[in-house]
Amino acid sequence: MDILADRLDLATKQRLVDEASPWHHSIDLGDGVVTPGGKTLHHHHDELLRMRLPPLAGKSVLDIGAWDGYYTFMAEGAAASRVVALDHYAWSVDYKKATDYAERERVAGRPIRAFHTVPGLWDPVGLPGKRGFDVASRALNSRAEVIVADFMTMDLAALGTFDVVFFLGVVYHLEEPLRALRRVRQVTRGFAVIESEAVSVPGPFWKFAGHAQVNHDPTIWWVPTVEGLRDMCLAAGFADVVVTAGPPQTEEPTHYRIVVHAMP
């Protein structure tokens, strides 16, 4: 396809962005159109600073849990040689319905169930949660490879290995974080960037956070300490782990976002 022939005009671009709401990532699509994600452009800028990424030019990049695709498209813009966007859960959820459901249950004082267990919220065929990615991909003329698959059950041999693996905001949503990190190790030949919700208390442990205890989010299962995440990465087979964004300087227990680079 001729990329120039498929370029969207401003009005069409804005209409598609509005129709794909709600958005998780704020993505600059050009012509002054920015997707209205809960994660703002400033938030992404701060995340990138905390990730301390080396140049991605010429590297192969795997974005596990791509969602709206901010980091997929960022890697493309950084001249990565190959970029693969992989997701399944986020793309299968109807987030407009899920947001309404979660608020109803919260107000009523009822437990908020995992979205894939609630009728009407889960559609792994229609992929309502992928609308944003598709709009952004078209607007940016993305060449990224797209794989719709469950990372925890898919054939990793067919996926191959990558210089850089993004595992951002994913591990604490998984019921089996150690098995997940072992699978991340399998596809990592350079380094993996692992970002997670974390808690600043002493000791190498993972706090169980079922029943929407954190941010009223029923998909959060485990919240690690910095030592807990580091030690689990090592147990998963990584040879070295470097913390690029650690806990805040406070004696009070608090939640924050941790970033580590895990190397084979």
URGIJO-V474377 format. One record per residue. N is the residue number from 1. SS is DSSP state (H for helix, E for strand, L for the rest). PHI is phi in degrees with one decimal (999 if undefined). PSI is psi in whole degrees, -180 to 180 (none if undefined). Layout:
N;SS;PHI;PSI
N;SS;PHI;PSI
This chain:
1;L;999;141
2;L;-76.1;116
3;L;-58.0;-44
4;H;-61.5;-34
5;H;-71.1;-19
6;H;-103.9;9
7;L;-66.4;141
8;L;-92.9;140
9;L;-77.8;167
10;H;-57.5;-48
11;H;-63.1;-42
12;H;-66.8;-42
13;H;-59.8;-47
14;H;-66.2;-39
15;H;-63.1;-44
16;H;-65.3;-38
17;H;-63.3;-45
18;H;-63.8;-40
19;H;-69.7;-27
20;L;-86.1;-1
21;L;-60.7;147
22;L;-85.5;156
23;E;-110.3;145
24;E;-94.0;-42
25;E;-101.6;140
26;L;-89.0;120
27;L;-129.0;129
28;E;-79.0;112
29;L;-98.3;7
30;L;85.5;166
31;L;60.4;24
32;L;79.8;7
33;L;-96.0;119
34;E;-123.3;128
35;L;-66.0;138
36;L;-83.9;64
37;E;-78.3;154
38;E;-60.8;-33
39;E;-87.5;110
40;L;-76.3;170
41;H;-60.1;-36
42;H;-64.4;-41
43;H;-60.7;-46
44;H;-63.8;-40
45;H;-59.7;-44
46;H;-64.0;-42
47;H;-61.0;-43
48;H;-64.4;-37
49;H;-62.8;-41
50;H;-74.4;-22
51;H;-75.3;-27
52;L;52.0;54
53;L;-74.9;140
54;L;-76.7;173
55;L;-56.9;137
56;L;-97.9;-4
57;L;-56.1;128
58;L;79.7;1
59;L;-94.3;155
60;E;-93.4;136
61;E;-130.2;132
62;E;-113.6;124
63;E;-107.9;98
64;E;-85.2;125
65;L;78.8;50
66;L;-65.4;-33
67;L;53.7;-118
68;L;-77.4;-13
69;L;97.0;14
70;H;-52.3;-48
71;H;-78.2;-26
72;H;-60.3;-51
73;H;-72.9;-30
74;H;-62.4;-44
75;H;-63.9;-39
76;H;-61.5;-45
77;H;-65.1;-23
78;L;-88.6;11
79;L;71.0;31
80;L;-61.0;145
81;L;-76.3;-31
82;E;-146.2;134
83;E;-131.4;129
84;E;-120.2;125
85;E;-100.7;121
86;E;-123.5;129
87;E;-160.2;166
88;L;-153.7;-57
89;H;-64.7;-55
90;H;-60.6;-35
91;H;-75.6;-17
92;H;-92.7;-9
93;E;-94.6;137
94;L;-87.7;99
95;H;-73.4;-26
96;H;-65.1;-47
97;H;-67.6;-38
98;H;-65.4;-40
99;H;-64.4;-44
100;H;-63.3;-43
101;H;-61.3;-48
102;H;-62.0;-39
103;H;-67.7;-41
104;H;-59.9;-45
105;H;-68.0;-39
106;H;-63.0;-47
107;H;-63.5;-37
108;H;-80.2;-8
109;L;75.9;21
110;L;-98.1;154
111;L;-61.1;139
112;L;-91.5;115
113;L;-83.6;156
114;L;-56.1;137
115;H;-58.9;-34
116;H;-72.2;-8
117;H;-100.3;-2
118;L;-103.2;119
119;L;-56.5;136
120;L;93.9;-16
121;L;-98.2;-19
122;E;-115.3;123
123;L;-144.2;83
124;L;-74.8;-1
125;L;-98.1;-51
126;L;-75.5;-22
127;L;50.5;60
128;H;-63.8;-28
129;H;-76.5;-5
130;H;-95.2;-4
131;H;-58.1;-42
132;H;-63.1;-46
133;H;-57.9;-45
134;H;-64.5;-40
135;H;-64.5;-48
136;H;-64.2;-41
137;H;-60.1;-43
138;H;-68.2;-44
139;H;-64.2;-34
140;L;-94.5;2
141;L;53.5;46
142;L;-68.8;144
143;L;-107.4;8
144;L;-61.4;143
145;E;-76.1;139
146;E;-116.9;126
147;E;-124.1;119
148;E;-95.6;105
149;L;-163.4;155
150;L;-83.7;113
151;L;-56.6;-30
152;L;-77.0;-16
153;L;-125.5;-12
154;L;-70.9;165
155;L;-78.5;106
156;H;-73.2;-26
157;H;-62.7;-38
158;H;-70.6;-28
159;H;-72.5;-39
160;L;90.0;-166
161;L;-121.9;160
162;E;-137.2;152
163;E;-65.6;-40
164;E;-133.1;129
165;E;-118.7;123
166;E;-92.0;123
167;E;-128.3;73
168;E;-104.9;120
169;L;64.7;34
170;L;-119.5;-47
171;H;-59.1;-36
172;H;-77.9;-8
173;H;-90.0;-4
174;L;-102.4;142
175;L;-71.0;-25
176;L;-125.3;78
177;H;-63.9;-35
178;H;-65.9;-45
179;H;-63.6;-37
180;H;-62.4;-45
181;H;-67.5;-33
182;H;-63.5;-37
183;H;-71.7;-37
184;H;-61.2;-42
185;H;-59.2;-37
186;H;-62.9;-32
187;L;-100.4;6
188;E;-104.5;119
189;E;-110.0;-16
190;E;-108.6;-81
191;E;-156.3;155
192;E;-109.8;136
193;E;-99.5;113
194;E;-113.3;120
195;E;-120.8;138
196;E;-154.0;155
197;E;-60.2;143
198;E;-147.1;166
199;E;-128.9;137
200;L;-96.7;78
201;L;-130.1;157
202;L;-68.0;145
203;L;108.2;152
204;L;-87.7;84
205;L;-143.1;170
206;E;-122.5;125
207;E;-86.7;129
208;E;-74.3;133
209;L;-131.5;45
210;L;-70.8;175
211;L;60.0;38
212;L;55.3;41
213;L;-71.1;-26
214;L;-110.9;120
215;L;56.7;25
216;L;54.5;31
217;L;-106.7;112
218;L;-74.7;-4
219;L;-96.6;2
220;L;-93.5;123
221;L;-110.5;-39
222;E;-136.5;141
223;E;-128.1;116
224;E;-90.5;162
225;L;-85.8;170
226;H;-61.7;-40
227;H;-67.0;-37
228;H;-64.3;-43
229;H;-68.2;-43
230;H;-60.1;-48
231;H;-66.2;-35
232;H;-71.0;-35
233;H;-61.5;-42
234;H;-66.3;-40
235;H;-65.1;-28
236;L;-77.9;-8
237;L;113.9;-1
238;L;-73.8;144
239;L;-85.2;-27
240;E;-150.4;147
241;E;-135.2;125
242;E;-115.0;126
243;E;-84.3;119
244;E;-99.5;-19
245;E;-145.9;107
246;L;-106.7;-163
247;L;-70.5;154
248;L;-69.7;160
249;L;-83.4;86
250;L;-151.3;148
251;L;-87.9;-14
252;L;-84.4;137
253;L;-59.0;132
254;L;-150.8;154
255;E;-88.2;146
256;E;-156.2;-178
257;E;-111.4;126
258;E;-104.3;148
259;E;-132.4;131
260;E;-131.4;154
261;E;-104.7;124
262;E;-112.4;124
263;E;-112.3;139
264;L;-65.4;none
